[in-house]
Amino acid sequence: MAPVLYERVSAPDGQRAKTRARVLCGRRMRGKGYGLALTLFGLFAACGNDADDAPGPGSGATSGAGTGATSASGAGGSSAGRGGAAGSSGATSTSGGAAGVAGASAARGGTAGQPVTAGTSGSAPRAGAGGRGGSAGASGAGTSGSGGSGTMNQAGAAPDDAGAAGASGASGAPSEPVGLSWPIDCIPNETCASLGYPDTDDDGKAHDCGDPQYVGHQGTDIGITFDAEAAGTAVRAAADGVVLFAFDGKYDQCPDANEPDCQDPPSLEPGGMTGNTVCTPVGPYCGTGQPGCFWCFAGGNVIVIRHEGVPGVFATRYDHLKKDSVRVQPGDSVTRGQKLAEAASAGNSTGPHLHFEVWGTGFYELADPWAGPCGPNTGPSLWAYDPPWSPG
């Protein structure tokens, strides 16, 4: 990510201000919404793009995408969750009773255990224990398994019952969603006021070949009404993860020419909180965690969540949040669907909405969660459901 010096250029009302970049060294790095990586090369230099927004409910935020975690489906002959413990001995068995013909499946959150070798007669004590992923019986049921947290259940029978791994071979509960869940409590064309798509490849087309929110838009803008904002519209975690950054306390009724929190900052500094922009300290925020970068976001009140185990998703970002509504702090673990804050119009924004952004492979590496013929994501979608706001 090479440092880039940016000069702001004004534009007529109703048009996006342009940004003229002078490359100081190397290539220009993609960015939006003052989502700027400032890399430490003895001094700080800004990397990224300007934060101006087109008319409409979305502005100043960045976005990306990701896929949810996949779930295993019946690992043959193995126990689910963290694995079933084989019997330590048996009258005529070499390694415990049979763990089931087809094995139990591990749902998202628990990894499949090591295979359990069937004994010669299956008379070992406490054999074939299954994890929370659902124990497989003689028929090998258990194609989905319950969400495995790694807690081990005793699925085998008593020592004198031939080490059966479960009389009925229960299949377990359905697995958790794979992909990102809808991050706000409104439904497009019903209770949401608008929906603006990303244009992460800057080609002027959304995934479905229609218009994006605007050219170069880096996130999904989900607009709400002023009444919904006043009543409180929850913003929710799109998947399990850990909070990287959380900013609160900014005025949330932008635009307002008389409100300092709605104006662009004069400069970008590590830890800066001036105007509509908030900045992280310098830290291991380059690439996938290398040191020497900080990031600035023009979303006013902002949350960024790091995800692991969700294919295609490094992190998600939530911008323009209501003042004093943020419920999480850096380091907090969150779960899919957990309320993070409420939507409003903080930062570089033209009306109440959530700007939802996904980083695909590293810090500020944008991805589009929507799949379609004009890409850049031509499939599969990174959402858990189709449509994303569907309960499944």
N, C-alpha and C positions, 0 to 999 in steps of 0.2 A: 504494500500500500504506500505509494510514493506521496510525499507532501505536495500539496497543490495550493497556490495562493489564489483566492477568489476575490473578484471585484463585483460589487452589486451594481446593476444597471436598472434604472427606473423604467416603468412601463405605464401606458395609459390605464385608466380605471377599467376593471373587468378583464384585464389581461395579466398573465403571470409575468412577474419581473424576471428578466433574464439574468444569467450568471455567466460572466466571462472568466474562464479559468486560464491561469498561466502556470504551466507545469514547471515546478522547480527542479524535480528530478524524477525520472521514470515516468510511468503512465498515470493517467488520471484514474482515480478510484470512484466507482459509482457511489452515490449517496443522495439523500433527500431529507428534507425536514430538519436541517441542521444535524442530521445524523452523521456527524463528522468524526472520523478517526484522526486524532492528532498524535502523530508519531514522534517519539523522542529521539532526535538525532543531535544531542547536545543542546538543542533548543526545540521548542514546539512549533510545528507548522501544520496548518489545517489541511485535512484530506476529506473530500466529500463535495456535495453540491449545496446550492442555496435552498432555502426553505420556503420560498414563495409558493402560494397556492392559487389554484383556479377558483372561480366563484363556485359556491355550493357548500354543502355541509362539511366537506373534508378538507383539511389543510394542515400542512406543517408536520405530518407524521409520515412514518415509513412503514413498509410492510414486507412480508415474506411469506413463506409457506412451509408445510411439512406434512409428513405422513405419520399416522399413529403406529404404535407397536403392533407387530403381528403376533398371533398366538399359535402355539404349536398344536398339533392335531394327532394325538395318539401315538406317542413314541413307542415303537414295538418293544414289548418285553421290559419296559422300564417303568419305574414309579414316577408319579408326578410331583410338582412342587420341588423341594430340594432332594427328593429321592426317597425311596422306601428302604428302610434298613432290613437287610437280609438277616435271617436267624443266625445266631453265632454257631450253632451246631444242630445236628439232627441225628436221629437214630440211623437212618439210612440215606440221609441227604448230604451232598457235598457242600452246598452253599445255600440252603434254605429252600422254602417252598416256592412254588411258581408264583410270579407276581401278576399273572394275567396274560392271556394270549396276545392281546393287542396292546396292552399297556394303557396307562392313563395319559390324558393330554394335559399339558401345562398351559394354563391361561396366562394372559399378560401379567407380568409382575413376578412370576415364579419360574425358575428355569427347570427344565427336565432333569431328573436325577440320573445317577448312573444305573445302567441296566442291572437287573437282579437275575442271576443265572438260576434256572430251574434246577431243583435237586432231582436226584434219581427216583425218589419216591415221594418227595414232598412232605416229609414228616418233621421238618425242622420246626422248632418253636418260633412263634411270632414272625413268621416269614412273610415276605411280600408286602411290607407296610407301604401304604400309599401316602403321598403328600396331599396338600389341599387341592391339588389339581383334579381330584376325583379318582377313586381307586377302581381299577379294572378287575372285573370278575372273570370267571372262566370263559364267558362269551366274548370277552375283549371289549366290552362297552366302554364309553368314556371318550368320545371323539372331540369334546370341547373342553371339559374340565372347568372347575371353578377357579377364580382368580387366586393364584398361589402366592402367598406371602412367604413361603418357605417353612411354615409351621408343619411339622410332620404328624400325621395321624396314623394310628395303628389300624391298618386295614386287614391284617392277617388274623387268623383265628387262634384259639388256644393251642398249646403245644401238642395235644393229642388229637387235633382235628386235621391232621395232614397238611397243615400250613396253607390252607386255602386263602387266596388273596381277596376274598369278598364273595359272599354267596351269590349276590345278584349282579355284581359288576356295574355299580351306579355310574352314570355318565358325568355327574357333577353339574354345577350351574353354568349358564352361558358365559362366554368369555366377554371381557370388556371391549368397548369399541376400539377399532383400529383407525387411527387418524385423529384429526383435530375436531373438537366439538365447537358448536356455535358459541361465540364468546359474549353474547349480550342477550338480555331478556326482551327481545322483540322479534317479530316475524315479518320479513319483507312482504310488501303488498297487503299487509294486515295492520300490524302495529308499529313497524318501522316506517320512517318517513321517506327514506331513500336508500339506495344501495349503489355505491361507486366501486368499480373494479380496478385492480392494479394494471399497470403497464410496466412491468419490471424490465422489459427488454427495450423500452423506449421506441417502439415501432408505431405508436399511435393506435394500436388495436388491443382490445381486451382478448381474453382467452377464446371467446365465442365469436371473434371478428367484429364485434360491435365496438362502441366507444368506451374507453376507460373513463375513470373519473376525470383525468386529464393526462396528457402525454407525459410519460415518465412517472406517473403516480406509483408509489411503491407499496401501497397497502390497500386493504379493503375498507372503505369508509361506509359506516352504517349509521345513517341519520335517524334521529328521533325528534319528536315534536317538543315544543317548549313545555307543554303540559306534562309530557312524560319525563322530561328532565326535572321539573319541579317535584313531581311525585316520587322520583327516584327510580332510575332504570339500572338494574344491576349489570355490572361487567364481570364476567366469570372466566376462570382459567380454562384454556382450551385443552389442556392435558396436564397430567401430573408433572411436577417439576420443582425447582428451587428458585426463589426470587433472587435475581442478580442485582437489580436496581429498583428503587421505589422513591418517587419524588411526590411531595404533596405541599399544599400551602399557597399555591398560585391562584390568583383571581380566575374565575371560571365562566365569565360572561363576555368573552371576546367575540368580535372585535369591539374595541373601545379606544378611540383616539386619545382619551384623557387618562387611560389606565396604563401605568408603566409595565405591568405584567403582560400587556398585549403587544408591546413593541419589541422590535429586533434588538438584540444586545449590541453594544458598541464593539465588543470583542469576545472571543471564545477562550476561556481559561479553564484549566483543570479545577473541578469543583465549583465552577461558576454557576450562579443562580440569578443572573440579571435578565430582566425583560421576560420574553416568552420562552426562554431557553434554559434548560438545566444540563449541567455537565457532570460526568463522573470524574473521580480522581484518576490520576495515572495509575495503571495497574496491568495485570495480565489479560488485557482485552484486545490483543491483536490476534487475527487468525482464529485459531481454536483455543487460545489461551496463552499466547506468548506475551511477554512483558513489554511495556513501553508505549501503551496507547491510552487515550481517553476519548470518550464519546460525548457529544452534545446533542440534545433532542429539543426540538421546538414545539413539543406537545404540552408544555406547561407542567401539568401533573401526569407523571408517566410511570409505568411499571414494565420491567423486562423480566421474563421468566426463562430460565435455562431448562431444557428438556433432555433427558437421556432415555434411550430405549424407544424413541419415537422415530422411526425411519424417515429420513429426509428433513427432519426438524432439529435445528440446533437451539433456537430460542423463539419466543413470541413477545411482541411488544404491544402495549396498550396505551394510547395517548388521549389527551384532552379530558382528563378525568375531573370529576367534581371536587372542589376544594374540601379538604378535611373528610373525604370519604374513603381514602385509601386505608385498607385494613391489614396490609402486610408490610414486612420489613425485609431488607436484604438478609438472606440466609434462611428465611422461612421456607418450609416445605409446604407445597400446596397440592391439592388433588383436583382432578378434572371436575369442572362444574362449580368449584368453590367460588364464592363471591369475593372479588378482589377490591372493588370500588364501585362508583356509579358514573355514568356518562354525563358529560357536560360540554363546555366550550372553552377550555383553558388553552393557553398558548396560541400558536399561529393557526387560528381556527376562524371560520366564518359562520358557525352555527353549531348547535348541540349535536354531537355524534361521537362514535368511537372510531378511531383509526386503529385497525388491527393489522399488525405487520409480522411477517414470519421471516426468520433468518434460517437459511437452509443448511449450510455447512460450516458456518463460523460467524464471528461477530460481523454483523451488517452485511452478510452474504445473502442477498435477497432471493426469495423463492416465491412462486405464485401458487397458492393452494388450489386455484380453480384450473380445471383441465378442459381443453378445447382445441379445435383445429388450428387456431392461430397462435397457440402456445403463449409463452415459451414452454408451458407444461402441457404436453399433448396427451398425458395420461400416465398413470392413473391420478385421479383427484387426490388431494391430500386431506380432504375432509372425511370424517368418520361416516357420514351419512349423505344421501342424495335425496332431496336437497339438504344442505348442511344443518338447517334448523329443524329438520325432522327428528322426532324422538327415536327413530330407528325401526 
